[in-house]
Amino acid sequence: MKIFYGFLIIVTVSILFMLPITEAIYDFRTDVRDDNFYGIETGVGVVTANVTLHTSLYDDDTDTIGILSNETDDIPAFSTYDTATRELEVGGLAASGNRTLTVSYDIDALSASTAVSNFMNVVSWIWFILLAAFPAAAIGAIFMGRAG
């Protein structure tokens, strides 16, 4: 019977470990914002443009930046981001063009509530500790004769 209980513990912890808790926390903490910038012009030989985002990036994570252009010759790409001024440099633009750029990025959804934000900072650690403590407590209970 102890082997069966041990097997159940391994299966349970494996299932719990596969739950996307950290991704769910990230999705809860962030919102996607779209900023539209109209009339962005590039001159002859100029293939970059600077735009200022309306809100700061969440955790200065530039991997969440997505850029679209209505100009068919553009292949817009993120170049640099200044955290102090929120200025974003966009490269890959066609020279001598006029376009509308749409920039999507993650922002902090919990900026108004410090308590909830602080709690969400530790939820991942609490989950990890529970995953580590559950099998240890269960195996201890099995071998001490307190299970079943």
Backbone bond lengths (Angstrom), bond angles and torsions (degrees), N, CA, C in turn:
res aa  C-N    CA-C-N  psi(-1)  N-CA   C-N-CA  omega(-1)  CA-C   N-CA-C  phi
1 M - - - 1.435 - - 1.534 111.40 -
2 K 1.339 116.51 -32.32 1.463 120.07 179.60 1.518 110.97 -64.76
3 I 1.319 117.29 -35.29 1.471 120.28 178.63 1.525 109.87 -66.31
4 F 1.327 116.90 -40.55 1.461 120.86 178.36 1.524 110.85 -63.00
5 Y 1.326 117.76 -44.63 1.463 121.19 177.41 1.535 111.07 -61.77
6 G 1.323 115.99 -41.85 1.464 119.59 177.22 1.516 111.66 -60.82
7 F 1.336 116.16 -41.04 1.466 120.67 177.26 1.522 110.90 -63.00
8 L 1.332 117.56 -43.03 1.462 120.82 178.30 1.527 111.74 -62.05
9 I 1.306 116.68 -37.13 1.465 120.55 178.13 1.517 110.32 -64.55
10 I 1.319 116.68 -45.64 1.470 120.40 -179.95 1.525 110.78 -62.07
11 V 1.313 116.92 -43.88 1.470 120.59 179.50 1.527 110.51 -64.36
12 T 1.318 117.51 -45.18 1.470 121.35 -179.11 1.523 111.60 -62.15
13 V 1.321 116.78 -46.96 1.464 119.87 -179.77 1.525 110.48 -65.34
14 S 1.313 118.04 -37.62 1.467 120.76 177.91 1.520 111.35 -62.16
15 I 1.332 116.23 -43.35 1.461 119.79 178.75 1.524 110.62 -65.82
16 L 1.318 117.45 -45.02 1.462 120.59 178.69 1.522 111.95 -62.79
17 F 1.337 116.63 -37.03 1.459 120.76 -179.27 1.528 111.46 -68.22
18 M 1.318 117.24 -28.88 1.461 120.81 -178.72 1.520 113.10 -80.17
19 L 1.316 118.22 -12.58 1.460 119.93 178.43 1.529 109.81 -64.06
20 P 1.313 117.69 136.14 1.472 120.83 -176.89 1.530 112.70 -81.39
21 I 1.322 116.78 60.28 1.465 121.14 -176.18 1.529 111.59 -64.50
22 T 1.332 117.77 -46.75 1.469 119.11 -177.74 1.529 111.61 -65.38
23 E 1.337 117.34 -35.11 1.459 119.81 176.45 1.530 110.68 -68.14
24 A 1.321 117.10 -38.46 1.461 120.85 178.37 1.533 110.77 -64.81
25 I 1.322 116.27 -39.20 1.464 120.41 177.80 1.522 110.22 -64.76
26 Y 1.337 116.87 -43.36 1.469 120.47 178.55 1.534 110.38 -61.87
27 D 1.326 117.15 -43.60 1.462 120.23 179.00 1.524 111.83 -64.45
28 F 1.335 117.47 -35.16 1.454 121.54 177.79 1.531 111.18 -69.25
29 R 1.321 116.75 -36.67 1.470 122.05 -176.01 1.513 113.57 -79.08
30 T 1.336 118.55 -18.65 1.461 120.86 -172.66 1.523 112.35 -122.73
31 D 1.305 114.81 156.92 1.467 124.00 169.94 1.519 107.44 -127.74
32 V 1.320 116.37 153.47 1.462 120.59 175.44 1.520 108.03 -94.57
33 R 1.308 115.56 129.56 1.461 121.06 179.36 1.518 108.59 -115.51
34 D 1.323 116.37 139.76 1.464 122.60 175.70 1.517 108.68 -114.11
35 D 1.329 116.57 124.46 1.459 122.19 174.86 1.525 108.06 -112.20
36 N 1.321 116.58 132.00 1.464 121.73 176.45 1.516 109.69 -105.25
37 F 1.316 115.36 133.14 1.464 121.85 178.81 1.518 107.23 -122.03
38 Y 1.338 115.47 112.68 1.465 121.90 -175.13 1.519 110.77 -96.08
39 G 1.321 116.09 148.41 1.459 121.95 173.90 1.514 114.13 68.47
40 I 1.310 118.66 35.22 1.462 122.07 177.42 1.521 107.34 -79.70
41 E 1.325 115.99 115.41 1.464 120.55 -176.73 1.515 110.73 -109.30
42 T 1.322 114.17 146.48 1.460 120.92 171.64 1.515 107.31 -122.93
43 G 1.324 115.08 141.60 1.454 120.54 -179.70 1.519 111.45 -88.85
44 V 1.311 116.00 -171.82 1.459 122.11 179.62 1.530 108.79 -64.75
45 G 1.321 115.99 124.51 1.457 121.54 178.72 1.523 114.92 78.32
46 V 1.323 118.14 0.10 1.465 121.46 -179.89 1.530 108.38 -98.93
47 V 1.331 116.18 125.22 1.474 120.67 -177.72 1.529 112.36 -121.83
48 T 1.347 117.09 12.99 1.463 120.83 177.76 1.526 109.54 -128.90
49 A 1.324 114.96 158.72 1.461 121.16 175.62 1.519 108.15 -147.55
50 N 1.322 115.81 151.34 1.459 121.61 178.04 1.524 109.45 -109.23
51 V 1.331 115.81 135.43 1.455 122.06 174.89 1.526 107.51 -131.77
52 T 1.322 116.54 153.08 1.461 121.25 179.09 1.523 108.63 -109.14
53 L 1.319 115.66 119.61 1.449 120.88 -179.69 1.530 110.14 -68.58
54 H 1.312 116.58 147.28 1.462 121.02 -177.37 1.527 112.50 -74.75
55 T 1.334 117.82 -27.99 1.455 123.39 -178.20 1.524 108.36 -134.95
56 S 1.314 116.68 153.07 1.468 120.65 179.27 1.523 111.21 -69.00
57 L 1.315 115.47 148.39 1.461 121.32 174.28 1.519 109.87 -64.94
58 Y 1.317 116.78 144.92 1.448 120.31 175.36 1.523 109.11 -67.98
59 D 1.311 116.37 122.58 1.467 123.23 176.99 1.534 112.13 55.09
60 D 1.333 117.16 26.68 1.474 123.53 -178.57 1.528 111.83 50.43
61 D 1.322 116.26 36.70 1.466 122.41 -177.13 1.525 110.03 -87.89
62 T 1.313 116.46 98.03 1.466 121.31 -177.97 1.527 112.57 -74.99
63 D 1.333 117.84 -10.42 1.465 120.05 177.75 1.524 112.22 -68.97
64 T 1.317 117.90 -17.05 1.460 120.90 -177.96 1.529 112.73 -89.61
65 I 1.330 117.86 -0.34 1.459 121.34 -177.64 1.527 110.10 -79.08
66 G 1.324 115.29 128.48 1.463 122.19 173.61 1.515 108.43 -126.03
67 I 1.329 117.37 135.19 1.462 121.09 -175.32 1.524 109.45 -127.10
68 L 1.327 115.81 130.90 1.462 122.19 175.63 1.518 109.29 -123.64
69 S 1.334 116.13 150.06 1.455 121.72 178.34 1.518 109.15 -132.39
70 N 1.336 115.89 147.62 1.456 119.12 176.50 1.533 111.84 -87.06
71 E 1.301 118.03 -3.79 1.466 123.42 176.69 1.531 108.34 -84.39
72 T 1.322 117.65 122.41 1.471 121.33 -174.06 1.519 113.02 -67.59
73 D 1.327 118.60 -25.15 1.467 120.92 -179.12 1.526 112.79 -84.03
74 D 1.311 117.53 -8.16 1.467 121.41 -178.97 1.529 111.10 -80.28
75 I 1.317 114.28 144.73 1.463 122.79 166.60 1.527 105.14 -128.77
76 P 1.349 116.55 76.68 1.467 119.57 -172.08 1.522 112.40 -66.41
77 A 1.327 114.33 139.17 1.459 121.05 179.85 1.523 109.05 -144.87
78 F 1.319 115.68 147.95 1.458 122.54 176.78 1.530 109.47 -68.60
79 S 1.328 117.30 132.08 1.470 121.24 176.44 1.521 110.88 -108.57
80 T 1.332 116.77 -64.33 1.465 120.44 -179.99 1.527 109.32 -141.72
81 Y 1.336 114.88 158.81 1.457 121.63 176.95 1.518 108.33 -138.00
82 D 1.334 116.88 130.27 1.459 122.86 177.38 1.530 107.98 -102.27
83 T 1.333 116.27 114.37 1.466 120.50 -175.65 1.533 112.35 -67.01
84 A 1.322 117.87 -30.03 1.462 120.58 -176.97 1.526 111.88 -72.87
85 T 1.320 117.22 -40.95 1.467 121.04 -176.44 1.522 113.60 -103.58
86 R 1.340 117.93 -6.94 1.467 124.64 -175.83 1.523 111.88 62.41
87 E 1.337 116.49 23.37 1.465 120.41 -179.17 1.525 110.08 -84.48
88 L 1.314 115.30 130.27 1.456 123.13 -178.30 1.518 109.02 -115.24
89 E 1.323 115.92 127.98 1.459 120.26 174.96 1.516 108.85 -97.49
90 V 1.330 115.16 126.95 1.453 121.97 -179.13 1.524 108.40 -109.12
91 G 1.325 115.44 125.68 1.464 120.76 177.74 1.520 109.73 -107.95
92 G 1.325 115.55 179.45 1.462 121.27 177.43 1.513 114.17 77.45
93 L 1.317 116.95 22.14 1.454 120.48 179.53 1.523 109.99 -92.35
94 A 1.313 115.50 151.91 1.468 120.29 177.60 1.522 108.89 -74.57
95 A 1.333 115.72 140.12 1.465 120.25 178.86 1.528 109.41 -69.02
96 S 1.321 115.24 148.14 1.466 122.90 177.40 1.524 112.40 57.07
97 G 1.305 115.85 53.93 1.455 119.05 179.62 1.511 112.13 -133.59
98 N 1.324 115.45 163.24 1.449 123.21 176.25 1.526 106.52 -127.07
99 R 1.315 117.04 127.88 1.456 119.66 -170.20 1.525 111.50 -147.63
100 T 1.309 114.29 169.28 1.454 122.94 169.22 1.519 107.10 -113.06
101 L 1.324 116.43 125.62 1.458 121.50 178.07 1.528 108.97 -104.57
102 T 1.314 115.65 136.76 1.456 121.92 173.79 1.522 107.21 -116.17
103 V 1.322 115.67 119.04 1.471 121.54 -178.27 1.523 107.29 -111.76
104 S 1.329 116.46 123.24 1.465 120.73 175.06 1.523 108.24 -112.60
105 Y 1.331 115.52 141.60 1.459 121.10 -176.97 1.520 109.55 -160.35
106 D 1.328 116.18 161.58 1.459 121.67 -179.94 1.524 110.22 -86.27
107 I 1.346 114.72 137.56 1.468 121.10 176.20 1.524 108.66 -124.49
108 D 1.316 116.63 165.35 1.459 122.60 -179.87 1.524 109.55 -76.62
109 A 1.337 116.67 118.40 1.457 120.99 179.90 1.526 112.12 -85.92
110 L 1.328 117.52 -12.98 1.464 121.24 -175.42 1.523 112.73 -109.66
111 S 1.311 117.70 22.30 1.461 119.51 -175.83 1.525 112.98 -64.30
112 A 1.330 117.83 -23.57 1.463 120.55 -179.10 1.522 112.88 -80.89
113 S 1.334 117.84 -18.44 1.457 120.74 -175.83 1.528 110.48 -123.01
114 T 1.317 115.77 100.77 1.463 120.73 -179.59 1.521 111.29 -67.40
115 A 1.319 118.02 -37.66 1.466 121.15 -178.10 1.524 111.27 -63.74
116 V 1.324 117.18 -46.49 1.465 120.62 179.37 1.519 110.09 -66.06
117 S 1.320 117.40 -39.41 1.461 121.32 178.48 1.528 110.97 -62.45
118 N 1.327 117.16 -43.98 1.469 120.41 178.25 1.519 111.51 -64.53
119 F 1.337 116.94 -39.96 1.461 120.10 177.95 1.528 110.97 -63.63
120 M 1.330 116.70 -42.79 1.467 119.88 -179.67 1.529 111.69 -66.25
121 N 1.335 117.41 -24.20 1.466 120.24 175.49 1.515 112.10 -64.43
122 V 1.336 117.84 -30.09 1.462 120.90 -175.48 1.526 114.24 -103.79
123 V 1.325 118.48 -6.68 1.461 120.28 -178.11 1.526 111.88 -60.91
124 S 1.309 118.17 -40.29 1.471 120.76 178.82 1.521 110.88 -61.28
125 W 1.325 117.26 -40.85 1.468 120.77 178.58 1.521 111.12 -67.64
126 I 1.331 117.26 -40.22 1.457 120.53 177.58 1.530 109.76 -61.27
127 W 1.327 116.84 -43.90 1.465 121.39 178.81 1.526 110.64 -61.48
128 F 1.320 116.93 -43.74 1.466 120.81 179.96 1.534 110.79 -63.65
129 I 1.315 118.23 -42.83 1.465 121.51 179.63 1.530 110.59 -64.78
130 L 1.332 117.17 -40.24 1.463 120.20 177.03 1.527 111.42 -62.90
131 L 1.322 116.33 -40.91 1.468 119.63 178.36 1.527 111.37 -65.43
132 A 1.314 116.92 -33.50 1.467 119.56 178.93 1.528 111.31 -78.83
133 A 1.321 117.76 -34.54 1.466 121.01 -175.89 1.532 112.85 -80.70
134 F 1.324 117.75 -32.46 1.461 120.31 -177.30 1.528 112.62 -58.72
135 P 1.330 119.67 -52.15 1.468 117.55 -178.92 1.526 112.54 -65.29
136 A 1.311 116.86 -36.03 1.466 119.02 179.70 1.527 110.68 -64.13
137 A 1.331 117.24 -44.51 1.465 120.77 179.22 1.527 111.07 -67.02
138 A 1.319 117.33 -40.68 1.466 120.41 -179.11 1.527 111.72 -66.68
139 I 1.322 116.96 -43.42 1.466 120.60 179.46 1.534 110.11 -66.33
140 G 1.326 115.72 -38.76 1.467 119.15 175.99 1.520 111.82 -61.67
141 A 1.331 116.60 -41.44 1.473 120.82 179.03 1.523 110.79 -66.01
142 I 1.306 117.20 -37.12 1.476 120.06 179.37 1.519 110.63 -64.90
143 F 1.305 116.89 -48.45 1.456 120.34 -176.04 1.529 113.74 -76.65
144 M 1.311 117.75 -18.10 1.464 120.72 175.84 1.530 111.00 -90.76
145 G 1.332 116.84 -1.22 1.450 121.19 176.86 1.502 114.59 80.19
146 R 1.337 118.85 17.26 1.460 121.15 -177.88 1.531 112.39 -96.42
147 A 1.307 117.33 -6.00 1.472 120.68 179.72 1.515 108.90 -95.91
148 G 1.301 116.72 135.20 1.463 122.98 173.54 1.465 110.85 71.38
